[in-house]
C-alpha cells in the first residue's frame, strides 16, 4: 500500500493504492444515491438510480412502458432498443448505474411488484432481460439486475423466509439471473431483502456459491436499500457495496472486524477492485442519444385478447370513450419504478387525434346509442412496491352500464398484473390488454385501435 497522489487513469488504480479507511469507505454509499469519492486518488462517486421504466431522480424523464407490457412482445430486438434508450436517458441524467431490470418470477398473481417483472416463465424472463442489459450497457451505463433471489412478494418482504429446494431454486427462481449473467455480463447484481432457506439473501453462502461459482458472476453485488442485517456479514459473504451506507460506528466496526480476521482483508480487496472496475467502466465516453420510437414498441407489445370483428376501427367511425383512465396521461406502477413522464398527452387526446369523430364521456350515457362503438377503459387499483394486492378483481360497473346502451364494446385494460376477465368477456366484443404503457399509452393504443 502507498499514499501516492492521484493516478491519471482510474483503470490503473487498485486496492493496493487505498488506505484501509479508504477501502472500507468505498464499500458503502455516501448517501441515498451516491457512493463515496476518494479525492486523494481522484476516485469519483458513482450515481445509482431507479429504474426499469425511466430515470427516477425528481426531474422530468420519459416514462417507458412497464416490463409487464414489454414482455408480452416476446421481442428481443425491441428489448435491446429499450435498454439502449434507458441507457441514453441515464447518461443524460448523469446516472452511472441503472437499478434495473427486475428478473424475479411472478410467483403469485397478487404480487404487488408484478408490473416491474417480466414473466412467470424463467426462460422468457432471462431471454428478454439479457437484451435489456446488453442495450443499457452498450451506452456506457451499468445495469444492476435485481433482486437476488426469491423476492417475489411485497407483504413481509423484509422478514419473509422462502423455503425452496435446490432444483426449484436453480431451475425457476435463479434461472433468469443465470441466463442474464452468462449472456449479458451485467456489471451489478442487487441482493434481496428476504430470507432464503433460513438465511438473509444478502449474506447467504448458498446463494454466494450459486452466483459466483455456478453462474460465474464477477461484478459488484449491491445491497437493496437498507437490506443488510450486519454489514460485516454482507461483505464477508457475497456483498461488495452496501447502500445507502452506514454510520461511523458501523464503519469502525468493519475495520475492527478486519483486524480480528472476522472479515478477511482479501475479500475487502476483492470488493474494492470490483468497485474500481465498475467506476472505470462508467467513466467511458458516452454515445450521442439515439432517436426513440417507444410508442411503436409499446403498440406491438399490447395484446388483443378478444376480437369479434369489431377491430380495427375505420378512422371515420363515430366512437364514444368512457372511463376515468382515458383522461390520464401516464400509466405506471408505484414505488421505485414509478416515473411520471416528461410529455403529457392524455389517452383521450391521442384517440381524438386519430379518430376525428371520437367523443369522451364522464360516464355511460343513453347517447351511446348514437355511436358506432364504445371504448371502455377499466383500471385496476394501482399495483405498487411495498404491498401485495388483496385480490385480482377489477370493477366492471362502468362496462355493464355502457353495454346497456351499445353492444359494440371495446374494453381496454389498464393493469399491472392479472385481473379476472369473466365479466369483461361477457360484455365486450373486443378486449385489449395494455397493462401500464407509461406516457406512450395514448399513442400506442391509437395505433392498435386503428390497426396501424
DOFI-930860 format. One record per residue: residue in three letters; x, y, z of N, C-alpha, C in turn. Coordinates in pm, whole numbers, plus 50000, padded with zeros to 5 digits. Layout:
! DOFI-930860
ALAXYZXYZXYZ/...
***
This chain:
! DOFI-930860
UNK500864988050000500005000050000500885012450000/UNK500485022649923501225035249925500245046649928/UNK500745058449952499885070349964500185080549856/UNK500555075749739500825084949630499555092349591/UNK499745104049532498595111749489497965105349365/UNK496885111149322496035105449218496805100949095/UNK496475088849052496965084148924496025089748818/UNK496515091548698495735098248596494545089948549/UNK494695076748546493675068248489493055059448597/UNK491745060048610491065051948711491335037148689/UNK491535033048565491755018948536493085013848591/UNK493965023048628495275019148683495265017748834/UNK494205022448900494145022249046493635008649093/UNK494275003249196493844990749256493704992449407/UNK493234982149472493054982449617494354985549690/UNK495474981949630496774984349695497054999149714/UNK496395007649636496645022049643495825028949752/UNK494875021949812493995027949911494415024250052/UNK494195033350143494385030150285493225021250330/UNK493345015150445492275006650495490985014750515/UNK491125026550570489955035150591489285038550458/UNK490065041150355489515044250223488825032150162/UNK489405020550183488785008250131487405006250191/UNK487315007250321486035005050389485025015750348/UNK485485027950328484605038750283484025035950145/UNK484835029950059484395027449923483315016649915/UNK483195008650019482264997350019480885000850076/UNK480605013650092479295018050140478935031250072/UNK477645033750056477205046049995477505058150082/UNK477645069650018477855082150091476505087950136/UNK475475085350054474095089050087473175080250004/UNK471935084149990470945075149929471315070649788/UNK471855079649707472055076349565473495076749518/UNK474435079349608475825081049565476785072649648/UNK477835067849582478915061349655479885072049703/UNK480875068149780481835077749833482985079849735/UNK483375092349723484545095749642485805095049729/UNK486915091549669488215091949736489025102849667/UNK488915114949719489505126449650491015125249637/UNK491665119449737493125118449734493615111349608/UNK492845101649562493255093849446492465097449321/UNK491585107249332490795111049215489725100949180/UNK489295093049277488235083149254486905090049275/UNK486125091049171484865098349179483755089649238/UNK482685096249279481505089149329480685084049211/UNK479995073049234479045067849136477635072249174/UNK476805074449072475385077449093474565065349052/UNK473735060549145472865049249118471415054049126/UNK470595050149027469215054749025468285043948970/UNK467035044249021465975036548958465685043048823/UNK465155035648729464805021948733464445016848596/UNK463655006348594463364999448468462435006848373/UNK461695016848424460685023448341460975038248321/UNK462215042248343462595056148327463465060548443/UNK464135071748428465055076548530464285084048638/UNK464355078848759463595084848871464545092848959/UNK464705105548925465585114049004464935127449038/UNK463635128449019462925140649053462825150748941/UNK463555148548834463485157548719462665150848608/UNK462175158548510461365152648403462125141548330/UNK461455130248308462075118948239460995111048168/UNK461355105248057460405097247981459945085348064/UNK458635083248068458055071848139457785060748037/UNK458545050048049458515039247950457395029247979/UNK457005021447876456115010247902456725001248009/UNK455894996548101456414988048208456794974348154/UNK457664967448226458174954648178457074944248163/UNK456004945348243454894935948229454284936748089/UNK454284948648028453784950147892454834946147790/UNK456044951147803457094948347705457364933447689/UNK457214926047798457464911647791456454904647701/UNK455274910547685454244904447600454624904647453/UNK455584912947417456024913447278456924901847237/UNK457514895147335458454884047309459494888347204/UNK459934900747213460764906647108462124910547163/UNK463134902647132464494905147182465034918547130/UNK464814921047001465344933246941464734945747004/UNK463424945247028462744956547091463264958747232/UNK463524947847304464014949147441465414955047443/UNK466234951447346467574957347334467464972447311/UNK466534976347226466344990647197465904998247323/UNK464964992347397464504998647521465685000547616/UNK466544990247625467744991347708468645002647661/UNK468815003847530469635014847475469035028447511/UNK467725029747491467055042547521467235046347668/UNK467045036547756467205039147900468655042247935/UNK469585035547867470995038647888471315052947848/UNK470765057247735470945071047692470355080847792/UNK469145077947839468495086747936469325087548065/UNK469845076048107470665075748228471885084748211/UNK472545083648097473735091748071473415106648074/UNK472285110348014471865124448011471595129548153/UNK471065120748239470745124548377471945122748471/UNK473095118848417474285117148500474255104748586/UNK473525094648543473405082148618474435072048567/UNK475165066048659476185056148624475655041848627/UNK474815038948726474285025448745472765026248744/UNK472145019448648470695018848640470215006748718/UNK469395009048818468934998348906467804990548838/UNK468174982748740467244975148658468044965648568/UNK467374955048522465964951548535465704942448654/UNK464424941448692464004931648791463644918648721/UNK464244907648764464014894948696463404884448789/UNK462744889148893462074879648982460864873448912/UNK460514861648956459434854148894458084858448953/UNK457064859448867455724862848913455094850348974/UNK455464847849097455054835549164453564835549198/UNK453024847249229451614848449264450984859849184/UNK449744858249140449094868849061448814881649140/UNK448874880849273448614892749354449904900149392/UNK451024895749343452294902249375452254917049341/UNK452544925549438452424939949418453384945449314/UNK454484938449293455514943549204455564936049070/UNK454514928549040454494920748916454644929448792/UNK454154941748798454264950748683455714953548646/UNK456594951748743458014955148726458834943048679/UNK458204931448675458894919248635458364914448500/UNK459114905548437458804901348301457694890848292/UNK457844879948368457014868348337456974858248451/UNK456074848448436456064836748522457094826548476/UNK457564828548355458444818648292459914822848304/UNK460764814648362462164818648383462944820348253/UNK462644812148152463404813548027463064826547956/UNK461764829447944461354841947879461924853947954/UNK461854853548085462404864348167463884866348137/UNK464644855648141466084856648116466414861147976/UNK465694855647877465984858747737465744873547706/UNK464684879247762464404893447738465294902447824/UNK465514898447948466324906648038467754907847990/UNK468274897347929469654898147881469794908547772/UNK468764910147689468814920247583468674934247642/UNK467844935547744467714948147815469074952447870/UNK469754943247937471064946147997472094949647889/UNK472104941947782473044944847673472814958847617/UNK471544962447603471224975747549471684986947641/UNK471394985647770471814995847867473334997447867/UNK474034986247878475494986747893476214990447763/UNK475534989047648476124993547522476255008647517/UNK475565015547608475605030247613476535035347723/UNK477345026247781478305030447882477725032448020/UNK476555026548043475885027048174475775012848227/UNK476045010948355475984997548414474544993948450/UNK474174981448425472874976348465473024968548595/UNK472024969748682472024962448809470804953248812/UNK471034940348791469954930448786469494927348928/UNK468194926948949467674925549086466444916449087/UNK466054911249202466624911349336466984896749365/UNK468234893849390468734880249401468534875149543/UNK467644866149566466734859349477465474855849557/UNK464404851549488463114847749550462394859449616/UNK462644871549567461954883449617460664885249535/UNK459714876049556458564875049467457264879749531/UNK457334885649649456164891349714456584903849788/UNK455624912449817455914925049885455534924650033/UNK454394918850064454004917950205455034909950283/UNK455584916050387456574909250470457894906650402/UNK458224914750303459434911950224460714913050305/UNK460714920550416461924921950497462154909950589/UNK461114902250614461244891150709460794877650654/UNK460244877750535459714865350478460814855450448/UNK460634843050489461614832450463461084823250353/UNK461834822350245461454813650133462164800250149/UNK461394789750171461954776350178461844769950040/UNK462964767249980462964762349842464064751949824/UNK463734740849757464744730549732465684735049621/UNK466834728749613467894732949520467444732449375/UNK466714722049337466284720549198465354731949157/UNK464354735049242463424745849212464124759349211/UNK465004761349308465764773849314466554775849185/UNK467234765549145468124766449029467344767748897/UNK466274760048884465584759248755464464769448736/UNK464024775548845462934785348833463394799248878/UNK463664800949006463864814349061465224820449028/UNK466254812249022467584817448989467904816648840/UNK467094809348764467384807248621467504820448544/UNK466604830248563466764842748488468094849648517/UNK468534849248642469834855248677470954847948604/UNK470874834948600471904827048532471974830648384/UNK470814831448320470774834648176471374848448150/UNK470984858248231471474871948210472974872848237/UNK473424866748345474854867448382475734860848276/UNK475314849348228476144842048132476104847947992/UNK475034855147958474884860147821475044875147806/UNK474904882647914474984897247903476024903547994/UNK476554895948091477584900748183477224914148248/UNK476134914448323475774926948391476864931048489/UNK477064943948503478104948948592477734947548739/UNK476414947148768475964946448907474784937048923/UNK474684931549042473514923849084473094929249221/UNK471794931049241471294935749370470764923949450/UNK471144923349578470634912849666469204916049708/UNK468524906249766467124907649804466974909949955/UNK465814914949995465534917250137465254904150212/UNK464604894850147464044883150214465104873050258/UNK464654863350333465484851850369465294840950263/UNK466314832850246466204820850163466734809150244/UNK465864799550268466214787750348466844791350483/UNK466224801350546466604804750682467714814850698/UNK468284819950588469384829650596469074841650508/UNK469494853450554469324865450473469894863150333/UNK469154867350231469624865750095470934873250071/UNK471114884450140472294892850116473574887050175/UNK473444877650266474634871650328474464856550338/UNK474054850850226473684836850219474744829250139/UNK475474820550204476584813650138476114804050029/UNK474914798550044474344790149938474154798449811/UNK473634810449828473414819349713474744824749658/UNK475694826949747477024831449704477654821249609/UNK477564808449646478104797749561477394797449427/UNK476084798649431475284798549309475674810049217/UNK475794821749274476064833749196477474833849139/UNK478454831149222479844832649182480424820249112/UNK480244808749174480854796649118480034790549005/UNK478724789449027477894783048926477584792148807/UNK477284804748835476924814048728478104822048677/UNK479194822548752480394829648708480304844648719/UNK479464849748809479354864348823480584869948893/UNK481184880148833482374886348893482234901648902/UNK480984906248898480734920648910480474924549055/UNK479814935949072479554941649205478184937249255/UNK478144931649376476874928549442476504940349531/UNK475374946649498474874958349570473724953849661/UNK473724958549784472594955249871471364963049826/UNK470174957249847468984965349833469034975849944/UNK468334986849924468484998550013468054995150156/UNK469004995650247468724992150386468524977250406/UNK469004969250311468704954950312469774945950369/UNK470694951450449471694942950513471374941550661/UNK471604929650713471404927250856472614932550932/UNK473774927150900475034931850957476014934050842/UNK476634945750844477474949350731478624939650712/UNK479244935350819480354925850807479894912750745/UNK478734907950787478214895550730477954896750581/UNK477444908250540477194910950398478494911050318/UNK479494918250370480774919350299481554906250300/UNK481454898850410482194886250420481604875650330/UNK480314876950299479664867250211479804872050067/UNK478704875550002478794878949859478714893949833/UNK478554902149939478344916349919479594924349889/UNK479404935149811480504944249779480184958749815/UNK478954962949790478584977049811477284977749889/UNK477364983150010476154984850091475524998450063/UNK474244998250028473505010550005472325011350099/UNK471985023450144472595036150110473815039750194/UNK474345030450270475525033250351475225032250499/UNK476275032550579476145030850724476755042650798/UNK476505043050928477045053951008478515051351046/UNK479095060951118480515059951153480795047951242/UNK479845044651329480055033351418480205020351337/UNK479335018551239479405006551156480725006151079/UNK481165017751033482455018750964483585013951057/UNK483545018551179484575014451276484464999551309/UNK483244994551314483044980251341483664971651231/UNK483514976051107484074968350994485604968251002/UNK486194979451033487664980051046488124970951160/UNK487374970951269487704961951380487604947251338/UNK486554943951261486354930151218487424925651119/UNK487954935051044489064931750954490304928651038/UNK490544936751138491714934851225491654921451298/UNK490434917151334490284904551408490264892451316/UNK490154894751187490094883751092488694878951062/UNK487704884851127486314880951102485914884350959/UNK486444895250909486244899250770487604898850701/UNK487884888950618489204887550555489554899650469/UNK490764904350483491214915750403491234912350255/UNK491414899550225491404895250084490034897850020/UNK488984895250099487624897850046487384912750032/UNK487874920650123487754935150115488444940349988/UNK489674935749966490424939949847489714935749718/UNK489144923949721488414919049604487224928149574/UNK486494931849677485334940749659485764954549611/UNK486824959749669487344972849627487714972749480/UNK488404962449437488824961549297487624960349203/UNK486584953449248485364952549166484724966349149/UNK484674974049257484064987349250484914996749165/UNK486224995849178487105003949093486915000548945/UNK486734987848916486494983448779485164989048729/UNK484154989248817482854994848781482965009748753/UNK483695016948836483895031448814484585033848681/UNK485555025548650486275026848523485325025048405/UNK484475014848412483515012548303482575024448287/UNK482085029648399481115040548395481735053948356/UNK483045054548353483735067048320484085068248173/UNK483605058748093483905059047950483125070347882/UNK483555074047763482875084347687481515079147640/UNK480475087147656479115082847623478785085747476/UNK477815078247424477375079847286476305090647275/UNK476175096847157475045105947136473735098147148/UNK472705103847210471435096647228470815092447095/UNK470215080547095469535075346978468155081746964/UNK467605081946844466225086146823465305075046871/UNK464295078446948463425068547010462125066346934/UNK461635054146936460315050846884459635041546984/UNK459375046747102458855038647212457395035047191/UNK456605044047133455185041347113454965029247025/UNK455755027946922455625016546831455945003446903/UNK456975003546985457324991447062456194987947159/UNK455624998047224454524995647316453324989747241/UNK453004995547125451854990847047452024976347005/UNK453224972646968453474958946923453524949147039/UNK453544954347163453524945647281452114943947337/UNK451244953347308449854952647355449184940047298/UNK448354933547381447754920847343446254922447317/UNK445824917447202444404917047170443854903747220/UNK443164904047331442674891747394441434886247326/UNK440644895047268439404890847203439034900747095/UNK438484895846984438014904846880436984897746793/UNK435734901546807434664895846726434404904646604/UNK435474907846533435364915346409435154930246425/UNK435224935046547434974949446570436194957946537/UNK437364952646561438614959846533439284954346407/UNK440054962746338440384976746370439264986346330/UNK439264997946392438285008246362438705016046238/UNK437725019646155437995029246048438025043146111/UNK438795051746051439025064846112437785073846114/UNK436795070846030435615079446025434465074546113/UNK434705063746190433645058846278433355068746389/UNK432125068246437431705076646549431925068446677/UNK432865072646760433275064946876433035072447005/UNK432515065447104432375070947239433495065047325/UNK434065073247411435135068947501434705071947644/UNK434845061947733434415063847870435345056547965/UNK435455061848086436375056148185437375066548227/UNK437555068448357438425079148406439855077848356/UNK440305065648328441675063648281441915070348147/UNK440865072348067441035078647936441525092947948/UNK441315099048063441735112948081443145114048137/UNK443745102748169445095102748225446145102348115/UNK447365105948154448455106948057449495095948071/UNK449735091548193450815082148220450295070448304/UNK450635058348263450255046548339451495038948381/UNK451705037848511452855030448561452565025548703/UNK453295015348746453135010348881453785019548981/UNK453495017549109454015026249213455295021249275/UNK455965030149347457215026549414458425031649340/UNK459535024449352460795029149295460825028649143/UNK459865021949081459805021248935458835031448876/UNK458285039948960457275049548914457945061948856/UNK457605065048731458125076948663456945084148599/UNK456845097148621455645104448582455675110248441/UNK456795108948372456845113148233457325127348212/UNK457695130248086458165143648051457345149947939/UNK456375142547888455455147847788454055143147828/UNK453085152047818451775148647871450685150647767/UNK450235139647710449065139447623448195127947672/UNK446965130847708446105120447763445725110247657/UNK445265098747702444775088547610443645094247525/UNK442755101447588441625107747519442125116747405/UNK443125124947432443635134047330444245126547212/UNK444965115747241445585108047134444525100847049/UNK443485095747113442405089047039441665099146951/UNK441445111047004440755121446926441585126246809/UNK442915125446819443765128846704443605118746592/UNK443465106146632443375095246534441975093746478/UNK440985094946564439585093346524438855106546546/UNK438585113646437438045127246445436625127646503/UNK435925116246497434555115846548434475108746684/UNK435545109446759435565103546894435165113946997/UNK434345109847093433885118647200434095111847334/UNK434635119347429434885113847562433745117547657/UNK433235107447728432155109347824432665107047966/UNK432075114048061432435112048202431855099148257/UNK430695094948202430025082948249429165077448137/UNK428745064748144427885059048041426615067248022/UNK426175068047897425045076647866424185070247757/UNK422915073947758422005069247653422455074147517/UNK423285084647516423845089847391424675079247319/UNK425155069247392425965058747331425235051747216/UNK423905051947218423125045347113423375051646976/UNK423855063946976424085071046851425475068446794/UNK426285060646865427685058546826427885044546767/UNK428875043546680429175030646616429765020646715/UNK430505025546811431125016746911431515025147032/UNK431765018047143432185024547267433485018347315/UNK434445026947350435715022447408435625024847558/UNK435695013947635435565014847781436935011947843/UNK437415021047927438685019147996438415014148138/UNK439015002648170438934997048304440324996848364/UNK440435002348484441745002748550441664996048687/UNK442634987348714442714981148846443244991348946/UNK443084988449073443754996549174445254994949152/UNK445995005749164447395006049127448214995149196/UNK448954987649114449954978449168451144986649215/UNK451784982349322452874990349376453844982049457/UNK455064986949461456054981849555455554984449697/UNK455884975449788455574977749929454384970049981/UNK453494965749892452344957849936451814949649819/UNK451214938349852450594929849752449124933349738/UNK448544929849625447114932049605446314921949689/UNK445144925949729444294917049809443624906449723/UNK443384909549597442704900349506443014904349363/UNK442374897649268442604900849127441334906449063/UNK440474912449144439224918149095439474931249023/UNK438554934748934438544947748870437094952248857/UNK436834964748886435464969948889434914971148746/UNK433854963648717433284963448582431964971148572/UNK431614978748675430324985548677430124994548556/UNK431145002248522431025011648410430865004148278/UNK431464992448268431334984148149429914978848134/UNK429354974048242427994968848240427004979848201/UNK427214991948253426315003048221426435007048074/UNK427655007248022427855010747881427185000547789/UNK427204988047827426624977247746425114978747734/UNK424484985047830423034987247825422654995747704/UNK423565004647662423255014047555423885010547421/UNK424935002447423425624999147298426344985847316/UNK426084976447226426684963147239428054962147174/UNK428444972247097429764972147031430804978347126/UNK431274970047216432174974747322433594969747301/UNK434554979047304435974975547313436424979147454/UNK436874969247529437354971747665438864972247665/UNK439404983047720440854984647732441224982947879/UNK442094973347907442524970648044443794978348076/UNK443774985248190444934992348242445274985748375/UNK446294977448378446564969448498448034965248501/UNK448494962248622449894958248638450094943348645/UNK449004936148666449094921648675447734915648642/UNK447594902948669446414895348632445134901248692/UNK444064901448611442734905048661441724894748612/UNK440614893548684439544884748640438904890148513/UNK438574881348419438034885948292436654880448258/UNK436044872548348434744866548316433704877148280/UNK433554887148367432574897548341432974906148221/UNK434244908548209434734916648097434414909847965/UNK434664896847958434414889247836432934889247800/UNK432094888747901430644888147881430114900547810/UNK430674912147840430134924747789430974930947676/UNK432014924247631432934930347535432984922747402/UNK432964930347294433194924447162434684923447132/UNK435464931947197436924931647184437534935547318/UNK438654929247350439364932247475440834934647443/UNK441334945947491442744949647471443454949747606/UNK444524941947618445364942047738446534951347713/UNK446494962947778447564972747754448494974247873/UNK448174967647985449004968848106449314983548135/UNK450544986348180450975000248204451935004148092/UNK451485013148007452265016947889453015030047906/UNK453165034748031453905047048054453235058847987/UNK454025068347939453465080047873453145077447727/UNK453445065447678453155061847538451765055747523/UNK451015054447632449745047047630448795052047522/UNK448545064947519447575070347425447925067747280/UNK449155070647244449555068647105449605053847069/UNK450115045547161450195031147135448805025147117/UNK447865029047202446505023747191445835028447063/UNK446105040647021445545045746895446045037646777/UNK447315033746782447875025246675447185011546671/UNK446895006146789446234993146797444774994246751/UNK444055004146799442655005846764442445008146615/UNK443395014946551443285017946409443905007146321/UNK444574997646382445184986846306446494990646239/UNK447045001946279448295006446217449524999846276/
***
